[in-house]
């Protein structure tokens, strides 16, 4: 079983060196590349003010968190949820740095995230796949045609949903590669250039947890009349050579 956890956090600011804290954790579970519906989502009381710039990004105010639990209150549940999984995180050094800072503040006996789970950074992956291009989560959503229109502000759970779909598209083989068109060309022309005259199936919409959708094109390659005739001729030669276990009446 290949178990992965797509993870995102929101914070009071940009740096733990300035005393900033986590205020939201959102995680979604993937098993064998399928969303299971299991999630871990908590808002956290940071016991400090939130920078104005950070609040503009995620829309969470200090007053929203007055009755929220603190990180030590949820840490056992969180670590149990991610245990022995592969964490999929965009710009992992940021989120992992904040998580480890929280673990250190509470003097947890295992403050390293990699003592609990391995980490895959999709930002590093995207930079290797698309050098010289913008590789923010927003840019990747546009590149892989992941619908992000319902997101008004950043949020840990909704960003995890978007990242899950981006990750699956990035690692999905031919279908994902066919969506990697960031040069401004019309997408229908891009698809036609790779079909060699073969028929393409209608777009398939795949639903995700939270109601998001991803559209993917399925390429259906049918044999030409010449290819079919050549295939039948080869089968006849095989039949003439003797009995075949796959062709016994």
N, C-alpha and C positions, 0 to 999 in steps of 0.2 A: 504494500500500500504506500503510495506516494502522497504524503500529507504535507500541505503547505498552508501557511497563514499569511494573508495579505494584510499589512499593518500600516497605519498612519496615526500620527499624533497632532494635536494642536497645543500651542504653548503660549505663555504670557509674553514672550519676546524671543529674540534670536539666539541668545547665548547663555549657557549655564554659568559662564564666568561672571555674568552680571546678575546672578541669582535668579534667573528665570526658571520657571517650573512648567510641568505638563498640566494641562487643564482638560484634555480629552484624549482618550485612546479608542481607536476603532479597529477591529480585526474581523476578517472573514476567512472561513475555512474552505480550502480546496482539497479534495481527495481525488487522485488520479485525474487532475485537471478539470474537475467538476465542482461547482459551488454546492456545498452540502446544505446550506441554510443555517448552519451553526455560526454564531458570531459572539464576539466579546465587545461590549460598548459601554464605556463609563465616562461621565463627566467628573472632574476632580476639583476640589477646593485647593487652590495653590497657596493660600495664606499670604498673598501679596497682590499688589495691583497689576493690571494688565496694560502693557504699552498701547498707546493709541493706534500705532501702526498695525500691531498684531490684531487688535480688536476690529479694525477695518477689514482685515483679511478674513477672519473667521466669524465675526459678529457676536462673539461671546463676551459678556460683560462680567465684572467682578460680582455684581449683584446676582447674576444668574447662577453663581456657584456657591452662594452662602450656605446652602443646606446640602451640598454635594459631599460625598465621602472624600477622604484624603488618600493619597497613594498607598500608604501602609495598610489601609483598610481593605484594599482590593488586590494587593500584590500576590497573595497566595492563589487566588482565583485566576489572575492573569497568567502567572507562571505555569500553572497547571494547564491552561488553555494552549499555550505555545509550546509546551514541553515536547522535545525531540522532533519538532517540525522544522521545515525550512521557511524562514521569514522572508517574504517578498516585500521590499520597501523601496520607495523612490527617494533617492538621496539618503541612503541608509545611515551615513555617518551622523546626520542631524538627529534622526529619531532614536537611534541606538545611543548616541551621546546623552540625550535627555533621559532615556530610560535608565541608563547606568548611573547617571547623576542622582536620580530618585532612589535607586537601590543603595547608593553610597550614603546618601543623607540619612537613611533609616538603618544604616549599618547592617545591611543584609549579608549573610555569610557567603553568598555567591553573587557578587555585584556585576559580573560580566554576563552580558546577554548570551554570548556564545557558550556559556556553561549550561544554558537551557535549550538553545535552538541555534541552528546554523542561519546564516544571513545571505540573501541574494539581493544585490543592489541593481534595480532596473535602470537607474540613471547611468551607471557604468556600462551596463549592457547596451543601452540606447546610444551612448557616445561611440561605442565600438561599431555598432550597426549603421549609424548615421553620422559619421564624422563631419564636423563643420556645420551641422544643422542645429536648430533649436530643439532641445530634448526635455523641456519642462513637461509636466503631466498634461497641461493644456495643449501643448504642441503635439504630443504623442496621440492625444485623443483625436485631434484633427487629422493627423497622418494616417491613423488606423480606423478612422470613421467610427469612433466610439462617441455616442451621443452624450454630451456634457451640458446640454442646454438647460436642464432642470436644476443645475447647481448655481445658486445666486451668490453664495459665499463658500469658502472652503470649510469642510467639516471632515472629521477623521473617518467617519463611517462611509459617507458618500464618496470621499476620495479613495477609500479602499475599494469600493465597488468599481469606480472608474479604472483604478490601477489593475484590478483583477482582469478586466476585459482587455486593457492594453497589453498586459503580460501575456494573456492567452493568444492575442493576435500576433504579438512579436515572436512568439515561440511556436506558432501554428503551422509552420512549413509553407507550402506553396500558396495557400489561401491568404496567409498573412502577408507574404511577400507581394502578392498582387495588389494589396492595398497601400503599399509603400510608395506613393506617388506624391512628392512634395514639391514638384517643379511647376505647378500651376497648369499642367495640361489637363484637358477634359478627361475625366475618369473613364467614360465610355470608350474613347479612342484608345486609352491605355490598355483596357481589357481586350479590345479588338485586335490589337497588335500581337497579342499572345495566344489567340485562339486558333489561328491558322484556318479560319473558316468553319471551325466546329461550333456546335450549338452551346450556348451558355444557359444554365437553368436560371429561373427567377431568383431574386435575392431571398435568402433564408434569414428570418429574424429569430434570434436566440434570446430568450428572456433571461435576466439575471435577478439575483436577490435584490429587492428594493424597487423593482419595476423598471429597471433600465433595459435597453435593447441594443443589440449589436447586429448590423446587417452584413452578411457575407455572401459573395457570389460563388456558386458552385459550377465548375466547368465540366460539362458533359461532352466527352469525346466519343463520337460514333465512327465506326469503320466505314471507309468508302467502298464502292462496289468492287474496285480492283483489289482492295485489301481483303474483302470477304471471299472473293474468288481464289486468291492466293492461299488463304487459310484453308478453304475446302480442299484445294489441290494437295496441300501438304498432309491433311488428314487422310486423304485417299491413299497416298503413298505409304503412310504409316500402317493403314489397314492391310494393304497388299503385302507388307512384310511379315504378317502373321497376326495371331490373335492379340488383342490389346485388352488389358484388364478394365480399361475405362470405356470400352466399346463392345461389350458382350451383350447380346440380346437376351 
